[in-house]
Amino acid sequence: RAGEAFGWSSLIERDVYSASGECQQDTLLQKFDSRALLNILEQDPVNGLIFIKRLARLIGNRLVWSYKMITSSSQAAVSLTGGTGQIEVSEAAA
């Protein structure tokens, strides 16, 4: 979906990616060199902290969805979101 983030694993020095994506329409992507970005964040700790908090929120939200999938006692209607491999649970089924 528009506005979703992917590739964040390299910012926390993970060597393995947990998802892949495929664009379903023409898409504009922003690519960053992770080492250069981390260097910038270290040089500007105020904005670096804001960035890392937002990254933590993104990871936390994905973790919450994973917990919902694991602990759901019913067969939830699930689908992959466009582009991130993230699992989406319909609220009616959860």
Buried (B, 14 or more C-beta within 10 A) or exposed (E): EEEEEBBBBBBEEEEEEEBEBEEEEEEEEEEEEBEEBBEEBEEEEEEBEEBBEEBEEBBEEBEEBEEEBEEEEEEBEBEEBBBBBBBBBEEEEB
